Amino acid sequence: MDWEAIGVSIRLALATTAILLVIAVPLAAWLAFTRRRWAVVVEAIVALPLVLPPTVLGYYVLVALGTGSPFGRWWQETTGTTLAFSFTGLLVASVLYSMPFAVQPLLAAFAGVDRRLLEASAVLGRRRLHALFRVVLPLSRAGLASAAVLTFAHTVGEFGVVLMVGGNIPGETRTVSVAVYDAVQAFDYETAGRTSLVLLAFSLVVLTATYAIQRHGAGLLVRR
């Protein structure tokens, strides 16, 4: 078992989940409550990683972060390091790739909030930000929990984008999915089998927890 790779995956998943929750909450709230027609374009862009091959997304992210791009050159001149094939670059790619897994559960939860509650909050003179944190989020706890769990689990299981953008640097960008791939390439099926079994059990636990959270949230809405 490659514990170093598991540690990198957990660190990446925790950082990705924390960043995405900060981004996804206001983005999902805007998508749920806006009346702008072009919001469907934003929603489609957010959901793009669901249908786009990971290698394609990884390629574009690699080009955008590389020293051949203005942003990549600026980063190298400013920090003295490159984003491509680094943990920071891997984190950027993971945030983009896991975006729909954070936004969509929140969007569904926010869309289910009774609009009359928001109208009452507006009548009382409360600002939209106040309504989001005091009305919408408390009623969307199940969606928030589902978004966090799914984002974390999806990041742990990433492979294509991870390999394209981060490469295979031990202790830096070598994640558990890449470790399984390396074990198979080396015909070490015993190690690959053990690690895959751990990932399988982890995925089953995550899905069970997600469905339990959703059922619990639905039960609370029915009782209300």
C-alpha positions as CSV (number, residue, x, y, z in Angstrom):
1,M,0.0,0.0,0.0
2,D,1.4,3.4,-1.1
3,W,0.6,5.5,2.0
4,E,2.5,8.5,0.6
5,A,0.2,8.5,-2.5
6,I,-2.8,8.1,-0.2
7,G,-1.6,11.1,1.8
8,V,-1.3,13.3,-1.3
9,S,-4.8,12.3,-2.4
10,I,-6.3,13.1,0.9
11,R,-4.5,16.5,1.1
12,L,-5.6,17.3,-2.4
13,A,-9.2,16.2,-1.7
14,L,-9.4,18.3,1.5
15,A,-8.0,21.4,-0.2
16,T,-10.2,21.0,-3.3
17,T,-13.3,20.5,-1.2
18,A,-12.6,23.6,1.0
19,I,-12.0,25.8,-2.1
20,L,-15.0,24.6,-4.0
21,L,-17.4,25.1,-1.2
22,V,-16.4,28.7,-1.0
23,I,-16.8,29.1,-4.8
24,A,-19.9,26.8,-5.2
25,V,-22.2,28.3,-2.6
26,P,-22.5,31.8,-4.2
27,L,-22.3,30.4,-7.7
28,A,-25.1,27.9,-7.0
29,A,-27.2,30.5,-5.3
30,W,-26.9,32.8,-8.3
31,L,-27.8,30.0,-10.7
32,A,-30.8,29.0,-8.6
33,F,-32.3,32.5,-8.1
34,T,-31.2,34.5,-11.1
35,R,-33.7,35.3,-13.9
36,R,-31.0,36.1,-16.5
37,R,-31.4,33.9,-19.7
38,W,-27.7,33.4,-20.2
39,A,-27.4,31.7,-16.8
40,V,-28.0,28.4,-18.7
41,V,-24.7,29.0,-20.5
42,V,-22.9,29.4,-17.1
43,E,-24.6,26.2,-15.8
44,A,-23.5,24.3,-18.9
45,I,-19.9,25.5,-18.5
46,V,-19.9,24.4,-14.9
47,A,-21.3,20.9,-15.9
48,L,-18.8,20.5,-18.8
49,P,-16.4,18.3,-16.8
50,L,-19.2,15.7,-16.5
51,V,-19.2,15.0,-20.3
52,L,-15.7,16.2,-21.3
53,P,-13.0,13.5,-21.4
54,P,-10.6,14.1,-18.5
55,T,-7.6,14.0,-20.9
56,V,-9.1,16.8,-22.9
57,L,-9.7,19.0,-19.9
58,G,-6.3,18.1,-18.6
59,Y,-4.7,19.1,-21.8
60,Y,-6.3,22.6,-21.8
61,V,-5.5,23.1,-18.1
62,L,-1.9,22.0,-18.8
63,V,-1.6,24.5,-21.7
64,A,-3.2,27.3,-19.6
65,L,-0.8,26.7,-16.7
66,G,2.3,26.0,-18.7
67,T,5.1,28.6,-19.3
68,G,3.9,29.1,-22.9
69,S,0.8,30.9,-21.6
70,P,0.8,34.5,-20.2
71,F,-0.6,33.3,-16.8
72,G,2.0,30.5,-16.6
73,R,4.9,32.9,-17.4
74,W,3.6,35.4,-14.9
75,W,3.4,32.7,-12.2
76,Q,7.0,31.5,-12.9
77,E,8.3,35.1,-12.9
78,T,6.5,35.9,-9.6
79,T,7.1,32.7,-7.7
80,G,10.1,31.2,-9.4
81,T,8.2,27.9,-9.8
82,T,6.0,26.4,-12.5
83,L,2.3,25.5,-12.0
84,A,2.5,22.5,-14.4
85,F,3.6,19.2,-12.6
86,S,3.2,20.8,-9.2
87,F,0.8,20.3,-6.3
88,T,-0.6,23.8,-6.8
89,G,-1.3,23.2,-10.5
90,L,-2.8,19.8,-9.6
91,L,-5.1,21.7,-7.1
92,V,-6.2,24.1,-9.8
93,A,-7.0,21.3,-12.2
94,S,-8.9,19.4,-9.4
95,V,-11.0,22.4,-8.6
96,L,-12.1,22.8,-12.2
97,Y,-12.7,19.1,-12.7
98,S,-14.7,18.6,-9.5
99,M,-16.7,21.8,-9.9
100,P,-20.0,20.2,-11.0
101,F,-19.9,17.8,-8.0
102,A,-20.0,20.8,-5.7
103,V,-22.3,23.1,-7.6
104,Q,-25.1,20.7,-8.7
105,P,-26.1,19.3,-5.2
106,L,-26.2,22.9,-3.9
107,L,-28.1,24.1,-6.9
108,A,-30.8,21.4,-6.4
109,A,-31.0,22.2,-2.7
110,F,-31.3,25.9,-3.3
111,A,-33.9,25.5,-6.0
112,G,-36.0,23.6,-3.5
113,V,-36.1,26.5,-1.0
114,D,-39.6,28.1,-0.7
115,R,-39.3,31.5,-2.5
116,R,-41.8,33.0,-0.1
117,L,-39.2,32.8,2.6
118,L,-36.9,34.9,0.5
119,E,-39.6,37.3,-0.3
120,A,-40.4,37.7,3.4
121,S,-36.7,38.3,4.1
122,A,-36.7,41.0,1.5
123,V,-39.8,42.6,2.9
124,L,-38.1,42.8,6.3
125,G,-35.3,44.7,4.7
126,R,-32.7,41.9,4.8
127,R,-30.0,41.9,2.1
128,R,-29.6,38.9,-0.3
129,L,-26.3,37.8,1.4
130,H,-28.1,37.8,4.8
131,A,-30.9,35.7,3.3
132,L,-28.4,33.3,1.8
133,F,-26.6,32.6,5.1
134,R,-29.6,32.9,7.5
135,V,-32.4,31.3,5.3
136,V,-31.1,29.4,2.3
137,L,-28.1,27.6,3.8
138,P,-29.8,26.4,7.0
139,L,-32.5,24.9,4.8
140,S,-30.0,23.3,2.5
141,R,-27.8,21.5,5.0
142,A,-28.3,18.1,3.2
143,G,-27.3,19.6,-0.1
144,L,-24.2,21.2,1.4
145,A,-23.2,17.9,3.0
146,S,-23.7,16.0,-0.2
147,A,-21.6,18.6,-2.1
148,A,-18.7,18.2,0.3
149,V,-18.8,14.4,0.4
150,L,-19.1,14.0,-3.4
151,T,-16.4,16.6,-4.1
152,F,-14.0,14.9,-1.7
153,A,-14.7,11.4,-3.1
154,H,-14.4,12.5,-6.7
155,T,-11.1,14.2,-6.1
156,V,-9.7,11.1,-4.4
157,G,-10.6,9.0,-7.5
158,E,-9.3,11.4,-10.1
159,F,-6.9,10.0,-12.7
160,G,-6.9,11.5,-16.2
161,V,-6.6,15.1,-15.2
162,V,-4.2,14.3,-12.4
163,L,-1.8,12.4,-14.7
164,M,-2.0,15.1,-17.4
165,V,-1.4,18.1,-15.2
166,G,0.5,16.7,-12.2
167,G,2.4,13.9,-13.7
168,N,3.8,11.3,-11.4
169,I,6.1,12.9,-8.8
170,P,6.2,10.9,-5.5
171,G,5.2,12.9,-2.5
172,E,4.1,15.8,-4.7
173,T,1.6,14.8,-7.4
174,R,1.5,11.0,-7.3
175,T,-2.0,10.2,-6.1
176,V,-3.5,6.9,-5.1
177,S,-5.2,6.4,-8.5
178,V,-1.8,6.9,-10.2
179,A,-0.3,4.5,-7.8
180,V,-2.8,1.8,-8.8
181,Y,-1.9,2.5,-12.5
182,D,1.8,2.2,-11.7
183,A,1.3,-1.1,-9.9
184,V,-0.5,-2.6,-12.8
185,Q,2.1,-1.4,-15.2
186,A,4.7,-3.1,-13.1
187,F,2.6,-6.3,-13.0
188,D,2.3,-5.9,-9.2
189,Y,-1.3,-7.1,-9.2
190,E,-1.3,-7.8,-5.5
191,T,-0.6,-4.2,-4.6
192,A,-3.0,-2.9,-7.2
193,G,-5.7,-5.2,-5.9
194,R,-5.3,-4.1,-2.3
195,T,-5.3,-0.5,-3.2
196,S,-8.2,-0.9,-5.5
197,L,-10.2,-2.7,-2.8
198,V,-9.6,0.2,-0.4
199,L,-10.9,2.6,-3.1
200,L,-13.9,0.4,-3.8
201,A,-14.8,0.3,-0.1
202,F,-14.3,4.0,0.2
203,S,-16.5,4.7,-2.8
204,L,-19.3,2.5,-1.4
205,V,-19.2,4.2,2.0
206,V,-19.3,7.6,0.3
207,L,-22.3,6.8,-1.9
208,T,-24.1,5.2,1.0
209,A,-23.5,8.3,3.1
210,T,-24.6,10.6,0.3
211,Y,-27.8,8.8,-0.2
212,A,-28.5,8.7,3.5
213,I,-27.9,12.5,3.7
214,Q,-30.3,13.1,0.8
215,R,-33.0,10.8,2.3
216,H,-32.7,12.5,5.6
217,G,-32.9,15.9,4.0
218,A,-36.0,14.9,2.0
219,G,-37.6,13.5,5.2
220,L,-37.1,16.8,7.0
221,L,-38.8,18.7,4.1
222,V,-41.8,16.3,4.2
223,R,-42.2,16.7,7.9
224,R,-42.1,20.5,7.5
